[in-house]
Amino acid sequence: KKPLPPTQEQLLSLPLRDGPNTVRFYLSEKASVPPVTASIFLWTYKSKIVISDVDGTITKSDLLGHIAPAFGIQWAQKGVAQLLTRIHQNSYKILYLTARPIGQADATKSYLQSVHENGVRLPIGPVITSPDGMIKAVHREVIMRKPEEFKIECLSTLRKLFPLDSLPFYAGFGNRPTDVVSYQAVKIPDSRIMIINPQGEVHIPINQTRISSYDGLRELCDLMFPPVVEEREVTDEQFNAYNYWKLEPFPAISA
């Protein structure tokens, strides 16, 4: 494998616009060989990013999340499209991160584009898969049970695109303890790491706070994800309403 990341000069030479930009790689001059397409997302260095796992987080479960869509069954968690859309409307960027192998990238993107509920679809965002093939990816996730190794490495690489003193990753959604480990490794606050189970129940692992569901979390959206205006949060992060009321109670004072 030989990575060929573009240089800063090459990126500056591209007519990139805010948001997704389609690029095409032509592997042959023959018209019968279709180009490989991808997207380059242009965000500012002050962007706030919300990360979502795919299997078991957007889908209802890991295994059926792979199988059901092949039979035309959506198999998505109730309320996930509406929640992430609401967060996106508050000017947060959505990033989809999965340990699926790169060979399933197109199928994964197509699935995410197909998820909808009450006319609402998942917001557009980068879909990042493991760069490994099927066998290695399955070995790491099913046999070694260490999907966090890829996710930590991936998120750490993305983190280097931002200034050293910034914290670009605002919150993370997952369905396993390994997701918690991955998000903690890139300094997502524990109070904004949320885990969902197959029954659709959402909780914050650090203090076992139960938020009931994606629908319930959507009602708290403006508290947990305060609107970002001109890439600047309306309220100081540590003093927004959600974090204020999450403070520990005062200790009892004996007479």
Long-range contacts (C-beta under 8 A, 24 or more apart in sequence): 1-131, 11-40, 14-40, 16-40, 16-42, 17-42, 18-42, 18-43, 19-124, 20-124, 39-126, 41-93, 41-125, 41-126, 43-93, 44-231, 45-162, 45-163, 45-166, 46-166, 46-231, 46-232, 47-93, 47-168, 47-231, 48-91, 48-92, 48-93, 48-168, 48-170, 48-228, 48-233, 49-92, 49-93, 49-94, 49-95, 49-168, 49-169, 49-170, 50-84, 50-87, 50-92, 50-93, 50-94, 50-95, 50-170, 50-171, 50-172, 50-173, 50-225, 51-95, 51-96, 51-97, 51-155, 51-169, 51-171, 51-172, 51-173, 51-183, 51-188, 52-84, 52-94, 52-95, 52-96, 52-97, 52-172, 52-173, 52-174, 53-97, 53-98, 53-172, 53-173, 53-174, 53-175, 53-176, 53-179, 54-96, 54-97, 54-98, 54-100, 54-108, 54-112, 55-98, 55-100, 55-175, 56-174, 56-175, 56-176, 56-196, 56-198, 57-173, 57-174, 57-175, 57-179, 57-196, 58-96, 58-112, 58-115, 58-122, 60-198, 60-200, 61-198, 62-175, 69-107, 69-111, 69-114, 74-114, 74-115, 74-116, 76-115, 76-117, 77-196, 77-200, 77-214, 78-117, 78-200, 78-213, 78-214, 78-215, 79-117, 79-200, 79-213, 79-214, 79-215, 79-218, 80-115, 80-117, 80-122, 80-214, 81-115, 81-116, 81-117, 81-120, 81-121, 81-122, 82-117, 82-118, 82-120, 82-214, 82-215, 82-218, 83-214, 83-215, 83-217, 83-218, 83-221, 84-122, 84-123, 85-120, 85-121, 85-122, 85-123, 86-218, 86-221, 86-225, 87-123, 87-221, 87-225, 88-123, 88-125, 90-221, 90-222, 90-225, 90-226, 90-227, 90-228, 91-227, 91-228, 91-229, 91-231, 92-170, 92-225, 92-228, 93-125, 94-122, 94-123, 94-124, 94-125, 95-125, 95-126, 95-128, 95-158, 96-125, 96-126, 96-127, 96-128, 97-128, 97-151, 97-154, 97-155, 98-127, 98-128, 98-129, 98-130, 99-129, 99-130, 99-137, 99-140, 99-141, 99-147, 99-150, 99-151, 100-129, 100-130, 100-137, 101-129, 101-130, 101-132, 101-133, 101-134, 101-136, 101-137, 101-138, 102-129, 102-130, 102-131, 102-132, 102-133, 103-133, 103-134, 104-129, 104-134, 105-129, 128-154, 145-178, 146-178, 147-176, 147-178, 147-182, 148-178, 148-179, 148-181, 148-182, 148-185, 151-178, 151-179, 151-182, 152-181, 152-182, 152-185, 152-186, 155-182, 155-183, 155-185, 155-186, 156-185, 156-186, 159-186, 170-225, 171-224, 171-225, 177-205, 180-205, 191-242, 191-243, 191-246, 192-224
